[in-house]
Amino acid sequence: MERYQRNIAIKEIGLEGQKKLLSANVLVCGCGGLGSGVISCLASAGIGCLGLVDCDSVELSNFNRQFIHKTENIGKLKVLSAKERIKDINPDIRVKTYSVQLDSENYKEIVKDYDLIVDCFDSYRSKFLLNEIAVKTNKPLIHGGVTEFRGQVTTIIPHKTACLNCLFPDADLNEKIPQGNVSPVVNLVASIQALEAIKFILNIDSKLQGHLFIIDALNLDFKSLKINPSKVCSICS
Ligand SMILES: [Zn+2]
């Protein structure tokens, strides 16, 4: 009770809401920049079980934004490094780790145990595959993307709101996302993703279900565009 008293003090959360958070299961795909912010926020909020998917190891070039990892963990699997950090933040959280490249087969055994998925992946190919998996398994997906000073977030409710493929039907999956990024912008996007996850678990209506939130952090310009499901989407229609 003491750990969560500031959550419980909010009328939209309260004791009942905290119980919902504590019994929620969230799969975080990617333990890099976006994952660092999402995992930290969800662990401190008291999400009961966090699943972590990432096949990479910690590298020195990660540290300008991936604050969940410690320098001494360079070379260690990111999922294990992230798990260590979660245990520091909140030892009550159950953590399951999947050090795999998610593919069109192994997802079946992984996503079935979770209420929702948070997209913290860092390539178009992995993001679009995750979108397809979320639609196939009917799991809500909180998409986030960031590059340089720009970011975007939307909450995808399969067969109800637009999926990633509805939004970007002609995306070139081989194209590389520009590498540059800076911690405050990454964390801004990650914070909104974590907020969306918490609101979903608490059954609080979110404007981002059916809207794409677009951040231009250089000019501090934030906007939210209404997006409709595509009738000809090859993934969700
Ligand atoms: Zn679609």
Residues whose N, C-alpha, C, O or C-beta is under 5 A from the ligand:
A	BS01	ZN	C163 N165 C166 C233 I235 C236 S237
